[in-house]
Amino acid sequence: MWRSCGIVIAASALLAIQSPNNGVDAARPRALSNINSITLDLFQQVLTSELDHQSYEDAMTSYELEADFMYQSIAQNAADISGAAVTQQNAFVICHSNADLSGFERKNEVEEDLHIKVNTLYNGPIESCFSASMTHATLHTFADADEDEADEFISMQPMTSYMKMRAGTVKHVEENAGAEEMHKKLVFDMCPGAVHRDVNMEEFGLDLLDRIQERDEVTGRSLVAANSFPWTSDRMQSHLNDYSRSGGRKLSSAHHARVRKWRGVMDRGLNAEHKCADMFDELEVESDDHRDTLAFTLGHGQARNAASATSSDCVLSLVAAIAAQPEVCSVESVPMMKPMNDIAQWITQSGVQNSRPFWDSDLTGAGQIIQVSDSGLDTNHCSFWDSSPGEKRDGTHQPNRRKVIKYEDYKDDGDYSNGHGTHVVGSIIGHKAKDGVNESSGFIDGMAKDAKVSFFDIGLGTACCYVPGQTTLFSGGYSAGSKFHSASWGAQTSTYNSNSRGFDNFAYNNKDFLPFVAAGNSGSGNALGTVGAPATAKNIISVGASESDGRDLYSGSDGLNYLAYFSSRGPTSDGRRKPDIVSPGHAILSAKSVPSQSGECEPDNASQLPNAGGSSSYAVSYKSGTSMATPVASGTAALVRQYFTEGYYPNGIKGAGTAIANPSASLIKAVMLNGAQSLIGKSGSQGGSISSVAYYDEHQGFGRIQLSTSLPLDGTNDFALEANEKVSISQGDEDSYSYQIGECSSMDELSIMLVWTDPAGSSGCAKCLINDLDLTAELDGTTYYPNGRNSADTLNNAERIRLPVTPGDTVSVTVTGTNLATSSQEYALVVTGCFGGSFPTRNPTKSPSPTISPAPTPAPTGAPLELVATFNDNNGSQGNMFDIKALQDLTITEMDVHTSVSGNASVTVYTKSGSYFGFHSNSAGWVAILDTSVTSQGLGNRTPLPALDVVAVASGATQAFFVAVTNIRYTNGNTEGSLYAENSHMQFFEGIGRSSKEFNSASYSPRVWNGAIRYTLESVPPAPVTPAPVTPAPVTPAPITPAPVPPAPVTPAPVTSSPGLQDALDLIEEAIAMLEAL
């Protein structure tokens, strides 16, 4: 098999792909020696790992040793390709280096060539890299491919144990395991497709634990230590000798020390007589709704107990055992999270003392809900108190309560005295009601005083913070109507870790949800790179702290236009700018919890309020930190959302514009970042010397929040705002906008802000941006770039350009889909300035692309909705079986199919409750819901079917379908039963092809049905249907009744796969079946 090794090498050091004969693969089995390897240099630009903590030479040797060790194991397991090798799998990093393709196209080629599902790790201008789970049979098939079938641009590397361990994991365990007060937690990600969708993840986690604890019956040693983890494997010494003899790098003393270290860890950990039994006894398995992440919560452990989680050897040996599992792609030790106003009100609204113009215009947060996770909430404080009976703190949704509509008691259901959580919530939605009923203006009212809160308690007594997976964390508040989450906690790591990824993933899947996260309090000395996860996420607003004013100003502080000395600074470990914005966070006066009282409150007179740093006998207190800045920002965001939902846009008069019922998170974020104003200076210590800040630096981000420069408001300002949201762009597209500058008194510059919600990165990503859009502006022949740069920004998913303008200028703005790893990307573009009294017209200019038929217009409520699987065929036979899962109660009423027949085609549709798994050759339980003929619209077009006997599917239930159509078209899949398409109502899964409508016909797997399912969300009882006969003999076809149906358009999607070794046999059978049908 031929592999080119000279692919555009001069263009980038990343393209230094190792060739089969450069000495690197010296110990690799000959059968696999033709596969191009990924260089260590490239891998380290894709992911951070424990290899980063070794010298380059040692890292290179470790990298090669482990990879060759794994290849040797793969070769042994693949000795019989018809046996275990068909299903035995390993984690791989796969890169595609064709610089002429987009990331999306590279991904499609990898999935097509290898017949696997992949997850994007890195998407650069010249290459893209992915993680995947690949069977040994697939690997050998790729290695044995002929020259004409080989893809010269694909290289790969088995994901070794050190590659899976995120950078700093070993050090973190060694430094913190012995602390009894420290809560220990290991989080690990599954490779794409490694765990079947029908497998319960918590049960899988328990099975994994059983596997890890298996021991040799003779020696009593851990089987993982003896066989799977390379550095303690009994085969490693033999492999080291083979490696040295075959021309590998000389082993340094560090490698021999590494072997001794890990063997010692195992001997004192999993191999010890105590077997780390106490750690395993306390261990809890946590899973989230996202099927790719598991966590082992280890508890605190007991001091001086070598068998518990206070033993670094027990925890490290567990890390090694997890990293050795073939389904795992990443493992990390997650640091325990730690917690990180009347004056803040006017600072964020206008920057003018005591001026609150947005409150004066009835923008007070009414109708908005903010979710908060923190140490607890004293609901009896007058800022939140509802004296009516019936309060619950068990997760019950109570929308009619005055302030707290849901209290989720994840750990406990209250706050401690002068607690962190009560103070935070007060800054957001606090509003005084001394009797728990009648509200009045208070000195410590929150930024959105008429909003409500959904609270998630992550405290346990005075300890905080015990944070679950993000789906568990966010879903309760989201289902209660919250579009914001305020998180005043984090960890002291600037990496993109599992928490960052979880935040991004939830926001990407719920694009109207915007989290706010405290940047951290480690910025003393102007220390860069101190922002803490999850504030390193992309689809959030990371909040730093600025100083306050008046009585909230500490002695020696410089005022509202200066950065608080403790505020953490960027960049993130992959170079992205953080924090996003700053807001007042130094000496914030807010609610003080007094758990022993009900109705505790603030004083009646301002003279009774304390000054910064002072204390009070009333239920108020000062706190400082980005923990205090974050609720100020999230509460202010509620006013922005209310502005759009109540029709203030575009002219700042309530109800005068068109209300946006559900503005996207990208729009809210773009408005807040676009109008933020630059600070004047910063200091590294309280009262220390002042130095200047710059726009877009790593101290203040885009600047301090200010609504009066973000949103037009009648009687307050006279600039114009154009807000574009949910605009979809594809690879290579250019959307152009033009602005004719007029006159106004509020602004002498044009501010342009581009924001998009990016797909989540991978834990430890070294470049975390997945989809790269670019913003440029042109004025008088000069091109302007965003974020203070002189060229495109390839790291951030928030880009701003500000340029001075004069009346009569014309500014051209362009948004470009530069490098996408998905088929398209939605964005928000917000522009403020003097537009001459009329809004500009958007004139998007799209790059040439194939003409496609338009998709159906979404139906109104009550009319049929639709989920499209795909119409991108590359195969076919006579039928498909597949499963769907309802995410809400729904009723399936109609389908479209794809057939190559011209003229009449016979159609039979069966359905059954539950999955088709185990029933593909058994007609028991299947019922016929359609048996007729239709007029086919031919290849490349949708063929609508007549109305089905309706199928009602309850939320959470699985329903199987068998759709048999003459010469049906379908697509070769990746993994039978894996999720292929979904929306907020339904999920569709890959299934199988069938050679006829009979239940005992041949099956081909995996195959993806080509079609569309229409449904309603109204509950409709199913019409009576006749069960299909239960018999092993072929089913006799029902009479065909012609029913011509008008044609409907088809929306083609990119081809995703092509036949491989096993598929070739299936293709022959399918071709024969189609010929027989003719």
C-alpha positions, 0 to 999 in steps of 0.5 A: 500500500502506498502512502505519500510522505511529502504532503505540502510539508513546507507549508506547516510544521504540522504536516510532518507525517512520519513515514513507514521507514523513518525508524519510528515504526521499527517495532511495529508489525509488518502488517500495519507498517504501511499506515502513516503515523502522526508526529508528536509535534502534531499531536501536541498541537491537537491535545494537551497530555501527560507527554507535555510534562516530559522532555521532548526526547523522553516524550518522543520515546514514550510516544513511540514506545506505547504506540508500537506496544499497542500495534503489537497487541492489535496484531496479535488480536487480529490474527483471526480477522473473523474472530475477536478482531471484528469487534475488538476496538481501540482509541485512535487519533486520526488526521486528514491533511488535505489543505484544499478541503474544509474541516467538514469535508475532511471529516466526511472523507475520514468517516467514508474511508474508514466507516467510523464515526469521529469527533473533531479534536482540531480544525485548522486551515491545513489539517483536521484531527479527530478521535475515534474508536476503531476495530482491529478489523477496520484498521487491517482493512485500511492498512491492506487497501490497494494504492488506488483506494488509499487516501494519502492524506490520512494518518493515524496514531493509537491513543496511548495511555499517556495521550489519554491522560490530560496534562497535569493529571498526575501532578494534581493527584499527587499534590491533592490526594492526601488532603482529606478535605479535598473531594476527589473526582475522575472524569473520562470521555468515551470514544465516538461509537465505543458504547452502544446507545442501548447500553445504560452508561451507569451500568457500563461504568460499573462493568468498567469498575469490575473489569478494572478490579479483576485479578489474576487467580494465581498471583493476585495481581491486577489484570489491568496492571499485568496486561493492559497498562503499558508501563506495568505490563509483563510484556513491556520489558520484552517490548523494550528490548525489541524496541532497542534492538530494532533501531528505536531511540535509546532509552533514557534513565527517565524511562526506566524510572518511569517503569519503576514509578508506575510499578511502584504505584500499582504495587501500592495501589491496585496490586496491594493486598488492600486492593484500594478497597476503601476507595472503591467502597466510597466510589460513585459512578456518575453519568450525564445524558450525553453518552460520551462522559462518565465520572468516578466520584471518589469522596474525600478518603480517610487520612492516613488510610492507604486503601482510600482516596487519600492514597495517591497510589490508589487514585493514580493506579485507577487513572492508569487503569481507566486510561488503559481501557479501549473505549476511553479517549480521555481521562482527567482529575477534576479539581474541586470547584470553589466559590470564586448593589445599588451602586452596581445597578447604575454602573452597568446601566449607564455609568452615570452616578445614580442613573438607572434609565433601563429601570426607568423604562420598565426594563427590570427583568420581568418575565425572565428566569435565571438559574443559579448554582451555588452554596445554598439560598436563604429563601426567608431573606426579605429579598426572596421571601414569599410568605405564602404557604407551600414552599418546596425545596425538592426540585418541584417547579412552582412558577407562581412563587414570588422569587424562587420558582424551583429549588433543586436540593442536589446536596442540601436545601439551605445556605449557611450563615452569611453564605455565598449563594444568598449573596450571589442570588441577591445581586441578580434578582433580589427585591425587598418584600418585608412581609413576603408579599408587597415589594418595595425598592431596596438598597440591595435590589438585584440587577434584574429585580423583577426576575425570578430564580431557579436555584441548584444547591451544590453546597453541603453545609459550609462546603462548596462546590459539588458539581454534577454533570452539566445536563443534570446541572442545567436541565432543571432550570432550563425546563423551568424557563431559564435562559441564563445560568450564573456560576460563581465558582470554578477551578484554578486551571486555565485548560479546557477541561471536562467542565468547560466542554460540558458547558459548551455542549449544553449551550450548543444543543440549546442555543437560547441558553447562555451561562455566565461564569466567574473568571477567578480570583488569581490575578494578583500581580497582573498574573496572566493565564489565571482564568479558571475552568469552566470560565475557559469555555467558548459558549459562555460569558466569562466575567472578570471584576472591576472596581465599584464606586462611592461607599462600595469603594475600598480605601486605596481603590481607584474607581469604577473604570479600573480593574479589581487587582484580584481578577483573573486574567487570560489567555486560556491554555489554547490562547483564547481571550478571557475574560469576555467582559468585566463588571463590578465585583470589588466590595458588592453589598448584597443579601446576607443569609441568617438561617435562624430567622425569617424575613431578615432584611436590609435597613430602612435608611441609607445611613445605616448601610456599612461602607466597603469592608464594614459589617452590619447588624442587618441582613446585608454584607459585603463580598468581593470577587469575580463571584460577585461580578458574575451575578451583576453580569447575568442579572444585566443580561436578563434586561437585554433579553427582556428588551427583545422579548417585549418589543423595544428593538430597534428604537428603544420604546416598549412595544413599538418594535417587533418582539423576538420571542426567543432570542438566541444566546449568541444575540444576547452575548453579542449585544453585551460584548459589543457595547462594553466600554474600556477600562482605564487601568489595572493594578496588581495589588490593592493600592498598587501602581496603575498601568494602562489596559488596552482594548481586547487585552487579557485583563478586561476582555471587551471591557466593562458592561454598559447598557446605555452603549449597547441598546438604543433607549428612547430619551437616553441615547440616539444611536441605531442598532441592527441585530441579526441572529440565527443567520446560517453560513456554510463553508466558503460563503461570504455574507456582506452588509453595508452601512451608510453613516449618518449623524447622531450625538451618542456615537462617533464610531461604528461597533460591529460584533460577531458571535457564534455558538461553536461545537464543543471542543475535546477535553485538553484541546490545544486549539479548541475552536471548531468552526472558524468564521471571520469578520472584516470591515472595509472603509475607504479602501482599508480592511479592518480586522477584529479584536485589535488584530492585523489579520483574521482571528482563528482562535475566538468565537467572539469578534469585534471591530470598532472604527471611527466614522464620519457622516457620509462614510460607507462601511462594508462588513463581511462575515466569511465561513472560513473553515467549518467542521460542520455543514453550516454554522449559525451566527449573530451579528450586532452593529451599533452606530449612526446609520442616518435614520434608516437601517441598512439592508443585509445583502448576503453574497454566497459563494457558488454551491450546488443547487438544492431543493428547498426544505419544507417550511416548518409547520405551525403549532398543531400541524405536522412537524418533520425530522429528516434522516437523510436523502443522501443515498449510496446503496439500496435494496428493498427495505429498512428497519430502524428505531426512533426515540420520542423526546416528547409525546408525539404522534407519527402521521406521515413519511417520505421515502427515497426509491429509484423506481420510475412509476408505481412502487409497492410500499408496506410499513410495519411498526412495533413498540420498542426496538427492532433489535431481536425482532428483525427476523420475527414478525411477533409484535409488528403491526402493518400501518400501510400497505399500498402502492405509490407513484414514485418521484424517482431517484434524487427526489422525495416520494411521499407516502399516504397517511399512515395509521397514526402511531402515538409514541410517549416521551422517552419511548422507542418505536421500531419501523420496517419500511419496505419499498420497491428499490428503496434507496439508503445510505451505508452507515457507521454503527448499527443503533447509533444516533444519526439525526435528531431534533428537540422532539425525536431521535433517529438511529441507524438501522439495517437494510432488508432484501425484501418485505419478508421478515426472514429476508437477508439483512445488511448492516449498518444502513441508514434509511433515506426518508422523512418522518412527519408528526404532531405533538398532539396526543392522538390515539392510534387507529386499530391495526392488524398485527402481522402474522407470526410465522416463520414462512414468508409473509404473503404480500397484501393487495396493492391499491394505487394511490398517486401522490404529488412530488415533494423536493429532496434536500441532498446531504453530503455523502458519508460513507462507501463500501468496505471489506464486509460491505462488499459482500453486502453490496453483491447481495443487495444488487442481486436482490434489486435485480430480482425485484426488477 
